[in-house]
Amino acid sequence: MPASVTFSQQQLVSDPEIYEKDHFRKVCDKAEFDDNYVTRLDINNDGLVDAVVNEGALTCDGKHGPDCDADGCPYNFYVQVKEGGYLMIATAKIYGYDFIQRFGNKVFVLKMPPHFCDRTDGPQCEMTVRVRGVMFV
């Protein structure tokens, strides 16, 4: 994985949307969230609905995407667990992603700056990852 993707295990949260919005409501005097702030889909094919949070869809004190830069915006990936709640399994600073069917599996195609593919310029870098259980592979 490139340096932009960090794996971390957090405590279980009851709902990532509420958890993240509450965080930014404390950090910002005024926090606003676009409709695409949270996407809910089954990312690990276990039948439970997971969540992807796009911090680029946040406006904090009038600044849209305050933590976005030339490397992209932070995205947080949450997996719902059978025991109840969600576990954040990864954070990535990316331009965006596609969630597509490839060879019978649903996979993420993460879109990143070219330097993550050892290039200095040119088209964006794309990395394909699959979520198995609570791991990106």
C-alpha positions as CSV (number, residue, x, y, z in Angstrom):
1,M,0.0,0.0,0.0
2,P,1.2,3.5,-0.7
3,A,2.0,5.9,2.2
4,S,-1.4,7.6,1.7
5,V,-3.3,4.6,3.0
6,T,-3.1,4.0,6.7
7,F,-4.6,1.0,8.4
8,S,-5.9,1.5,11.8
9,Q,-8.2,-0.2,14.2
10,Q,-10.4,2.0,16.2
11,Q,-13.0,1.4,18.8
12,L,-16.4,0.3,17.6
13,V,-18.7,3.2,16.8
14,S,-22.5,2.8,16.6
15,D,-22.8,4.8,13.4
16,P,-19.9,6.3,11.4
17,E,-22.0,9.2,10.1
18,I,-23.0,10.3,13.5
19,Y,-19.5,9.8,14.9
20,E,-17.8,11.8,12.2
21,K,-20.3,14.6,12.0
22,D,-20.2,15.0,15.8
23,H,-16.4,15.2,15.6
24,F,-16.5,18.0,13.0
25,R,-19.3,19.9,14.8
26,K,-16.9,20.1,17.8
27,V,-13.9,21.1,15.6
28,C,-15.7,23.7,13.4
29,D,-17.8,26.6,14.5
30,K,-20.1,25.8,11.6
31,A,-20.0,22.4,9.9
32,E,-22.0,21.6,6.8
33,F,-22.1,18.2,5.0
34,D,-22.9,17.5,1.3
35,D,-25.2,14.7,0.3
36,N,-22.2,12.5,-0.6
37,Y,-20.5,12.9,2.7
38,V,-21.3,9.2,3.6
39,T,-21.9,6.4,1.1
40,R,-23.4,3.2,2.5
41,L,-22.7,-0.1,0.7
42,D,-21.5,-3.6,1.4
43,I,-17.7,-3.3,0.8
44,N,-16.7,-6.7,2.1
45,N,-19.5,-8.9,0.8
46,D,-20.8,-10.1,4.2
47,G,-24.3,-8.9,3.7
48,L,-23.9,-6.0,6.2
49,V,-24.1,-2.4,5.0
50,D,-20.7,-0.6,5.5
51,A,-19.8,3.1,5.1
52,V,-17.3,5.3,3.4
53,V,-16.9,8.8,4.6
54,N,-15.7,11.5,2.2
55,E,-14.2,14.4,4.1
56,G,-14.1,16.4,0.9
57,A,-17.8,16.8,1.2
58,L,-17.4,18.8,4.4
59,T,-17.5,22.5,4.7
60,C,-15.9,23.7,7.9
61,D,-16.2,27.4,8.8
62,G,-16.8,28.3,5.2
63,K,-13.9,26.2,3.8
64,H,-15.0,23.3,1.6
65,G,-12.8,20.2,2.1
66,P,-10.5,21.8,4.7
67,D,-8.1,18.8,4.8
68,C,-8.0,18.3,1.0
69,D,-4.8,19.2,-0.9
70,A,-3.0,18.2,-4.1
71,D,-2.9,14.6,-2.9
72,G,-6.7,14.4,-2.6
73,C,-9.2,14.3,0.3
74,P,-9.4,12.0,3.3
75,Y,-11.7,9.0,3.0
76,N,-12.5,6.8,6.0
77,F,-13.6,3.2,5.4
78,Y,-15.9,1.5,8.0
79,V,-17.0,-2.1,8.1
80,Q,-20.1,-3.1,10.1
81,V,-19.5,-6.1,12.3
82,K,-21.9,-8.8,13.4
83,E,-21.5,-7.9,17.0
84,G,-23.0,-4.5,16.3
85,G,-21.3,-1.2,15.4
86,Y,-18.7,-0.3,12.9
87,L,-14.9,-0.5,12.8
88,M,-12.8,1.9,10.9
89,I,-10.4,-0.2,8.8
90,A,-8.6,2.3,6.7
91,T,-8.0,6.0,6.0
92,A,-6.8,7.1,2.6
93,K,-6.1,10.5,1.1
94,I,-7.3,10.0,-2.5
95,Y,-9.0,11.9,-5.3
96,G,-11.9,9.4,-5.2
97,Y,-12.8,5.9,-6.0
98,D,-14.9,3.6,-8.1
99,F,-16.5,0.5,-6.5
100,I,-16.8,-2.0,-9.4
101,Q,-17.3,-5.7,-10.2
102,R,-14.0,-7.3,-11.3
103,F,-13.6,-11.1,-11.8
104,G,-16.7,-11.8,-9.7
105,N,-15.6,-9.6,-6.8
106,K,-16.5,-6.1,-5.8
107,V,-13.4,-4.0,-5.6
108,F,-12.3,-0.4,-5.0
109,V,-10.3,1.4,-7.6
110,L,-8.6,4.1,-5.6
111,K,-7.6,7.2,-7.6
112,M,-4.4,8.9,-6.3
113,P,-1.7,11.3,-7.4
114,P,0.8,9.8,-10.0
115,H,3.7,9.9,-7.4
116,F,2.1,6.9,-5.6
117,C,2.9,4.9,-8.8
118,D,6.5,6.2,-8.9
119,R,5.6,8.7,-11.6
120,T,6.3,12.5,-11.5
121,D,3.5,13.5,-13.8
122,G,0.9,12.0,-16.1
123,P,-2.5,10.5,-15.4
124,Q,-3.7,9.7,-11.9
125,C,-2.5,6.5,-10.3
126,E,-5.2,3.8,-9.8
127,M,-4.9,1.0,-7.2
128,T,-7.3,-1.9,-7.0
129,V,-8.1,-3.3,-3.6
130,R,-10.6,-5.7,-2.2
131,V,-11.9,-5.7,1.3
132,R,-11.9,-9.2,3.0
133,G,-13.3,-9.2,6.5
134,V,-11.8,-6.1,7.9
135,M,-8.6,-5.9,5.8
136,F,-7.8,-4.2,2.5
137,V,-6.0,-6.7,0.2
